[in-house]
Amino acid sequence: MNTFGNIYRLTSFGESHGAGIGGVIDGCPPGLVVDTAFVQQELNRRRPGQSSITTPRKEADRVQFLSGICDGRTTGAPLGFIVWNENQHPADYDAMKDLFRPSHADYTYQVKYGIRDPHGGGRASARETIARCVGGAIAKLMLRQQGITVRAYTSQVSRIRLEESYKAYDLNLTETNAVRCPDPAKAAEMEQLIMAVKAAGDTVGGVISCVAQGVPAGLGEPVFGKLHAALGAAMLGINAVKGFDYGVGFDAPLYRGSEQNDRFFNDRGNIRTRTNFSGGIQGGISNGEDIYFRVAFKAVPTLLMEQETVDGDGRDAILKARGRHDPCVLPRAVPVVEAMTAMTLLDYLLLAGNPNVTS
């Protein structure tokens, strides 16, 4: 299960402290102009070492395309790519390679495979999301031609949260601060909290909100291929994600049907809804309104403090983690959420046989 998607498919490979992270994209139509600067920009948003509230690991994360592009355009052949790891520190994990780190995938990988890569979690490391950002960047280039945009932002860190919907904020401000929050005042509070948590050797989680605009009506399947189910699966496949809700989501019990029904009206020949409690999806199919959802991230489980655990033989042990880690994953996860959203939407456009999704 290293492949994501149906028609637009991404297969990723690589480990955190291996030679590199790469992937193969299948299903990309021929003739797409590949804006390599844009693809690199998306990776730069995800890369480590970009601010004082992210891991200090220094990686250029320069993508190298290996196949599927000729004279700057896709050929229809598989797009192969690689990002070489240049700053591996596998020795940081030697002292704890026989221990099961609390709330990591160490134990479950060992049980499933009988072997695991202890260096930074190996395949379970969030560094694997490099491949997703490349796949998402190519998908964004195709969606852009259809007038579809995908934007995510940090809407909550611990108990500090934005109280309004995405419509109340200028999302162009998201990239103006290290937290990637469109409210500068809240962003400053969030950053101060993350710095305090980091100083204590601890970590903190939060919520990323995402909105897709320009998505046409009719995407999604009525039963087992519902669009919101596909988006949910895409989000829950991201490292550290613990929850997903769309539209009114878990606030739905607060409303009566008469309060949350989205009433239709004729907007100069176009059928629209006056409200959007449904989050742009009804019956598992997009209705043409904005698609918006939230993704909850847990606090990073690697703590720079002692924790009780056991070793591979079940003996009690004390773990003192080393290495370079994020005190809060949210700022670097924003582009990952966008990438998974873009790949899902493009895949469903192709599944719908949309004749306009071409070069």
Sequence and secondary structure as in RCSB ss.txt:
>XXXX:A:sequence
MNTFGNIYRLTSFGESHGAGIGGVIDGCPPGLVVDTAFVQQELNRRRPGQSSITTPRKEADRVQFLSGICDGRTT
GAPLGFIVWNENQHPADYDAMKDLFRPSHADYTYQVKYGIRDPHGGGRASARETIARCVGGAIAKLMLRQQGITV
RAYTSQVSRIRLEESYKAYDLNLTETNAVRCPDPAKAAEMEQLIMAVKAAGDTVGGVISCVAQGVPAGLGEPVFG
KLHAALGAAMLGINAVKGFDYGVGFDAPLYRGSEQNDRFFNDRGNIRTRTNFSGGIQGGISNGEDIYFRVAFKAV
PTLLMEQETVDGDGRDAILKARGRHDPCVLPRAVPVVEAMTAMTLLDYLLLAGNPNVTS
>XXXX:A:secstr
  EE SSSEEEEEE TTSSEEEEEEE   TT B  HHHHHHHHHHH TTSSTTS        EEE SSEETTEE 
SS EEEEEE  S  GGGGGGGTTB  TTSSHHHHHHHHS    STTGGGSGGGHHHHHHHHHHHHHHHHHTT EE
EEEEEEETTEE  S GGGS GGGGGGSTT  S HHHHHHHHHHHHHHHHTT    EEEEEEEES  TT S SSTT
 HHHHHHHHHHTSTTEEEEEETTGGGGGGS HHHH   EEEETTEEEES  TTTTEETTEE SS EEEEEEE   
S  SSEEEEEBTTS EEEEE  S   S SHHHHHHHHHHHHHHHHHHHHHHTT TT   
